Amino acid sequence: MIDDIPTHRPFEAFQSFVLDCKLYWTRQMFPELRSRYEEAKSGAGSEPKSAAEVETLMRDDTTYQFFGWYERHLQRMKYSGRHGLALHYGQHRDKLVSELNVSIPDRLIQIDPEFQQPEYYTSIDIHQHPGGVWSDEIAGYVYERGAKSTAPMLDKATSLHHRLTAEALSRAGKPVKRVVDLGCGFGGSSRPFYQDNPDIEVVGVELSEPCVRLAARRAAEEQARNVVFRQADAADTGLEEGQADIVTSTMVLHEMPPKHIEKLLKESHRLLSPGGLSIHLDFLTGDQPFKTFVHYGHSKRNNEPFMPPLNEMDIVAAHKAAGFDDVEIVPFEEMPGTLSEDFGYWRFPWTLIVARKAA
Ligand SMILES: C[S@@+](CC[C@H](N)C(=O)[O-])C[C@H]1O[C@@H](n2cnc3c(N)ncnc32)[C@H](O)[C@@H]1O
């Protein structure tokens, strides 16, 4: 990948400081929070049954207060601090914009000049990213860099995507000619499909024009010939029906309200060929009050308001209403060892939601 902006020492120092703080939060503070919770629980003599009951138990705990404060403000500094991503990339705006506007072959990109964003999408600065990932023409670059410290335990931003790609292809159960990746962002989730499988045609669908442009630019750098990035709503892609053997999404469902998820599932069913696979990777905590408490706190602190509604919706019923029969919801091991009982660090509650269109 081409270096887009010159290395700037104060920026690199600031961002690696933020990343190290996030690692400390993940590896030290989270286990401490959990042991404080275990102590509080045995002190109270009863087991909380919901995230709200855990919150009541932990509200005055200083470790919990610091844990939450630290998470919120690290994220804010990452984007909006003195050497935050928004300001820093903004200083290189002209260069970045010109790079997005040249050398992207038409076959890699489909932009809709009349496109109207859904209201839920524009109403919040998701991830505390100023203006969200869509409103600034260089937002794709800012988001691409920001994603490197979202889950700091992942060694490479792409390893998670490689694991999902392998899982999807192994579950496909038939030759895969075309994959539709809904909410593909700057292309990270589409890349292992198109890069490692030149016989598969990949369509990345994304609301954000800056992200679509960056995804296409990266594909052009890689000289990819089997992918196109399309600006469209995942719930209404405008793609031909029955064309996909796999419809997938990664970290997208939790970014939209349940009504929109229902439409996205109907659209997934429409896009799939008979026997095609629907596979969505997202965050679900199941019936675990402490994990849910941490996850709902993250939702508030990271400006991601649709995490709790996704967690609470009846996903099986929504799939059935969309036409799918068998629905499987299983934990996903985003890197080796994370599903082991001994894994004690903070992690997202990665979960696969898999269904198949009748053959
Ligand atoms: C957390 S990012 C994940 C990006 C990518 N799938 C990945 O794994 O790197 C979620 C993406 O979903 C996009 N998104 C949200 N709602 C969408 C919708 N209705 N249709 C298409 N994309 C959507 C956002 O713009 C954002 O780029």
The ligand as a Tripos MOL2 file, in Angstrom:
@<TRIPOS>MOLECULE
LIG
   27    29     1     0     0
SMALL
NO_CHARGES

@<TRIPOS>ATOM
      1 C1        -17.5120   -0.7980   11.2720 C.3       1 LIG1
      2 S1        -17.5320   -0.4860    9.5670 S.3       1 LIG1
      3 C2        -16.9960   -2.0340    8.9040 C.3       1 LIG1
      4 C3        -16.3730   -1.9120    7.5460 C.3       1 LIG1
      5 C4        -15.8920   -3.2180    6.9370 C.3       1 LIG1
      6 N1        -16.9710   -4.1720    6.7930 N.3       1 LIG1
      7 C5        -14.7710   -3.8180    7.7150 C.2       1 LIG1
      8 O1        -14.9460   -4.8940    8.3140 O.co2     1 LIG1
      9 O2        -13.6770   -3.2270    7.7530 O.co2     1 LIG1
     10 C6        -19.2320   -0.4100    9.1350 C.3       1 LIG1
     11 C7        -19.4600    0.1410    7.7470 C.3       1 LIG1
     12 O3        -20.8370   -0.0280    7.4130 O.3       1 LIG1
     13 C8        -21.2440    1.0690    6.6550 C.3       1 LIG1
     14 N2        -22.7120    1.1190    6.6810 N.ar      1 LIG1
     15 C9        -23.5270    1.4430    7.6950 C.ar      1 LIG1
     16 N3        -24.8140    1.3450    7.3310 N.ar      1 LIG1
     17 C10       -24.8090    0.9120    6.0370 C.ar      1 LIG1
     18 C11       -25.8230    0.6300    5.0810 C.ar      1 LIG1
     19 N4        -27.1220    0.7560    5.3810 N.pl3     1 LIG1
     20 N5        -25.4630    0.2650    3.8440 N.ar      1 LIG1
     21 C12       -24.1480    0.1480    3.4910 C.ar      1 LIG1
     22 N6        -23.1460    0.4150    4.3470 N.ar      1 LIG1
     23 C13       -23.4730    0.7910    5.6100 C.ar      1 LIG1
     24 C14       -20.5320    2.2340    7.3080 C.3       1 LIG1
     25 O4        -20.4480    3.3560    6.4570 O.3       1 LIG1
     26 C15       -19.1830    1.6290    7.6140 C.3       1 LIG1
     27 O5        -18.2770    1.8180    6.5710 O.3       1 LIG1
@<TRIPOS>BOND
     1     1     2 1
     2     2     3 1
     3     2    10 1
     4     3     4 1
     5     4     5 1
     6     5     6 1
     7     5     7 1
     8     7     8 2
     9     7     9 1
    10    10    11 1
    11    11    12 1
    12    11    26 1
    13    12    13 1
    14    13    14 1
    15    13    24 1
    16    14    15 ar
    17    14    23 ar
    18    15    16 ar
    19    16    17 ar
    20    17    18 ar
    21    17    23 ar
    22    18    19 1
    23    18    20 ar
    24    20    21 ar
    25    21    22 ar
    26    22    23 ar
    27    24    25 1
    28    24    26 1
    29    26    27 1
@<TRIPOS>SUBSTRUCTURE
     1 LIG1         1 GROUP 0 **** ****
